[in-house]
Amino acid sequence: MQKRISNELLSELSKYVTVNMGLYFPKGRWLDLLRGFQAAVKEFGTEDIEDCIHSLLSAPPKKRQVEILARHLTVGETYFFREPKVFEALEKKILPELIRSRWETEKRLRIWSAACCTGEEAYSIAILLTRLIPDLKDWNITILATDINPHFLAKAAEGVYREWSFRGIPYWLKENYFRLTAESGYEIAPHIKRMVQFQYLNLVEDVYPSLYNDTNAMDIIFCRNVLMYFSTAQVKKVIDRMHHCLLDSGHLIVASSETSHLFYPQFITLNYPGSIFYRKDLQAVAEKKKFANFYPDRSGEIVVPEQSPVIWESRAPSPKIDEDKPGSTFVEDYQSRVPRGKAQESPALPDSFAAGELPSVQTSPVDDNAMKEMETLYERGSYDEIVAILQKRATDTEKNVHALTLLAKSYANQGKLQDALHWCEKAIHLEKLNPKCYHLRAVILQEQGKVADAVDSLKRALYLDPNYALAYFMLGNLMKQTGKSKEGNKYLQNALHILGSHDHEAVLPESEGITVGRLKELIQIMVNGENPA
């Protein structure tokens, strides 16, 4: 005999899923919610669906419970180069401009595939970059791929796909980037697999942007076919946080069904044939707001309110989107521009910085109250404001390690890694025995692609504090990324041992919000290659 579930109980379950996972099941989709939950009941260790719902609602959510629900409530429908017009715009418009600008400064790109599902999107990005950048080995490329469903992540990391993932793809894709397995699957080429970093991330609950989960200073964020499952409030929250994750002039890419001017007022909209991109442009958005209250009078002339003076500023024009002109391909054009011989180095710091000189302007001291204000600004993503304030108070800033490290992190989140390293070195000079400073330096060095230097800095941090779990975690991760899995697992096990004596819900210092339990679960996944029990 089937049990009837009351609307009141389904309403509470729907709220639970929305709050903890961001997934939105209005009354019209409660049947879908119930079907998915019914499939998850056995994994919760019971046969009674009503008792299971009551048990779930009666206590704070556990990560394993959220993951079980994610397996049954999220959709794993994706394939390579999905929405081809998006990738066409990337190939012909967005990436060529970005690659040219970085080739002339520092060869660095950071792209995040949020809600990556089983990895087809992230690998499509990697393949596209290999086709566009002929000197790829000289670049520091980060492709971060995250999802809430650990089974999707395991499938993505394995990198083996069936025919269904290749529908509508170019003919050359399987031939050039996959090998046929004994089980008639297609395994992604090792050099493509190495370009992508997969990790668990809950877009509703986890912290981002953050230096410590690599979600900062992004050039491009893909967040496709996930916002449609979120409530309006959660959509706005996620978009706002992703806005902070992007560098200025960075791009947010959502699915064609998720575009709406109501959700993206902090972005500039770019219309390409068959696709829409959202670009972070702080100056353009500020200028747009200046005109928001303008209105035509009876004669049709535009009236400018007195309280909104117009200040005309020169700025680079928005990219002009024309039809493709005949001629050489981008790769041919780019290859003709790449100099032979030594790769171009990143620009040096200004002479005054290199000489250790700081501006002499001094205002109010950087005391505890001032630092609390700075921390609030940092949480809001107001990195430029922090830089302006602390640079103005430079004489006091250089005497305060907290201020120096916050300034370094703010620069890192703006993608200004040389400046970030400069201020981090200032902090180390001030407190040579502070392990947190060496850990921060390692994070910055890793983003610069200087893995050996990052490892050395982490070992210094551990020499000063043998119980520094975050340093062990990062060191283990770096070892595994460089193919030293045995050594990496040793460091990760050390981190687990240290974390074992800490409160599961406690937030780790210097982690920007990562809890002890969250880090333990990440480590167990990395060590065991599976979701912890």
Rosetta blueprint (number, residue, H / E / L):
1 M L
2 Q L
3 K L
4 R L
5 I L
6 S L
7 N H
8 E H
9 L H
10 L H
11 S H
12 E H
13 L H
14 S H
15 K H
16 Y H
17 V H
18 T H
19 V H
20 N H
21 M H
22 G L
23 L E
24 Y L
25 F L
26 P L
27 K H
28 G H
29 R H
30 W H
31 L H
32 D H
33 L H
34 L H
35 R H
36 G H
37 F H
38 Q H
39 A H
40 A H
41 V H
42 K H
43 E H
44 F H
45 G L
46 T L
47 E L
48 D L
49 I H
50 E H
51 D H
52 C H
53 I H
54 H H
55 S H
56 L H
57 L H
58 S L
59 A L
60 P L
61 P L
62 K L
63 K H
64 R H
65 Q H
66 V H
67 E H
68 I H
69 L H
70 A H
71 R H
72 H H
73 L H
74 T L
75 V L
76 G L
77 E L
78 T L
79 Y L
80 F L
81 F L
82 R L
83 E L
84 P H
85 K H
86 V H
87 F H
88 E H
89 A H
90 L H
91 E H
92 K H
93 K H
94 I H
95 L H
96 P H
97 E H
98 L H
99 I H
100 R H
101 S H
102 R H
103 W H
104 E L
105 T L
106 E L
107 K L
108 R E
109 L E
110 R E
111 I E
112 W E
113 S E
114 A L
115 A L
116 C L
117 C L
118 T L
119 G L
120 E H
121 E H
122 A H
123 Y H
124 S H
125 I H
126 A H
127 I H
128 L H
129 L H
130 T H
131 R H
132 L H
133 I L
134 P L
135 D L
136 L H
137 K H
138 D H
139 W L
140 N E
141 I E
142 T E
143 I E
144 L E
145 A E
146 T E
147 D E
148 I L
149 N L
150 P H
151 H H
152 F H
153 L H
154 A H
155 K H
156 A H
157 A H
158 E H
159 G L
160 V E
161 Y E
162 R L
163 E H
164 W H
165 S H
166 F H
167 R L
168 G L
169 I L
170 P L
171 Y L
172 W H
173 L H
174 K H
175 E H
176 N H
177 Y H
178 F E
179 R E
180 L E
181 T L
182 A L
183 E L
184 S L
185 G L
186 Y E
187 E E
188 I E
189 A L
190 P H
191 H H
192 I H
193 K H
194 R L
195 M L
196 V E
197 Q E
198 F E
199 Q E
200 Y E
201 L L
202 N L
203 L L
204 V L
205 E L
206 D L
207 V L
208 Y L
209 P L
210 S L
211 L H
212 Y H
213 N H
214 D L
215 T L
216 N L
217 A L
218 M E
219 D E
220 I E
221 I E
222 F E
223 C L
224 R L
225 N L
226 V L
227 L H
228 M H
229 Y H
230 F E
231 S L
232 T H
233 A H
234 Q H
235 V H
236 K H
237 K H
238 V H
239 I H
240 D H
241 R H
242 M H
243 H H
244 H H
245 C H
246 L E
247 L E
248 D E
249 S E
250 G E
251 H E
252 L E
253 I E
254 V L
255 A L
256 S H
257 S H
258 E H
259 T L
260 S L
261 H L
262 L L
263 F L
264 Y L
265 P L
266 Q L
267 F L
268 I E
269 T E
270 L E
271 N E
272 Y E
273 P L
274 G L
275 S E
276 I E
277 F E
278 Y E
279 R E
280 K L
281 D L
282 L H
283 Q H
284 A H
285 V H
286 A H
287 E H
288 K H
289 K H
290 K H
291 F L
292 A L
293 N L
294 F L
295 Y E
296 P E
297 D L
298 R L
299 S L
300 G L
301 E L
302 I E
303 V E
304 V L
305 P L
306 E L
307 Q L
308 S L
309 P L
310 V L
311 I L
312 W L
313 E L
314 S L
315 R L
316 A L
317 P L
318 S L
319 P L
320 K L
321 I L
322 D L
323 E L
324 D L
325 K L
326 P L
327 G L
328 S L
329 T L
330 F H
331 V H
332 E H
333 D H
334 Y H
335 Q H
336 S H
337 R H
338 V L
339 P L
340 R L
341 G L
342 K L
343 A L
344 Q L
345 E L
346 S L
347 P L
348 A L
349 L L
350 P L
351 D H
352 S H
353 F H
354 A H
355 A L
356 G L
357 E L
358 L L
359 P L
360 S L
361 V L
362 Q L
363 T L
364 S L
365 P L
366 V L
367 D L
368 D H
369 N H
370 A H
371 M H
372 K H
373 E H
374 M H
375 E H
376 T H
377 L H
378 Y H
379 E H
380 R H
381 G L
382 S L
383 Y H
384 D H
385 E H
386 I H
387 V H
388 A H
389 I H
390 L H
391 Q H
392 K H
393 R L
394 A H
395 T H
396 D H
397 T H
398 E L
399 K L
400 N L
401 V H
402 H H
403 A H
404 L H
405 T H
406 L H
407 L H
408 A H
409 K H
410 S H
411 Y H
412 A H
413 N H
414 Q L
415 G L
416 K L
417 L H
418 Q H
419 D H
420 A H
421 L H
422 H H
423 W H
424 C H
425 E H
426 K H
427 A H
428 I H
429 H H
430 L H
431 E L
432 K L
433 L L
434 N L
435 P H
436 K H
437 C H
438 Y H
439 H H
440 L H
441 R H
442 A H
443 V H
444 I H
445 L H
446 Q H
447 E H
448 Q L
449 G L
450 K L
451 V H
452 A H
453 D H
454 A H
455 V H
456 D H
457 S H
458 L H
459 K H
460 R H
461 A H
462 L H
463 Y H
464 L H
465 D L
466 P L
467 N L
468 Y L
469 A H
470 L H
471 A H
472 Y H
473 F H
474 M H
475 L H
476 G H
477 N H
478 L H
479 M H
480 K H
481 Q H
482 T L
483 G L
484 K L
485 S H
486 K H
487 E H
488 G H
489 N H
490 K H
491 Y H
492 L H
493 Q H
494 N H
495 A H
496 L H
497 H H
498 I H
499 L H
500 G L
501 S L
502 H L
503 D L
504 H L
505 E L
506 A L
507 V E
508 L L
509 P L
510 E L
511 S L
512 E L
513 G L
514 I L
515 T E
516 V H
517 G H
518 R H
519 L H
520 K H
521 E H
522 L H
523 I H
524 Q H
525 I H
526 M H
527 V H
528 N H
529 G L
530 E L
531 N L
532 P L
533 A L
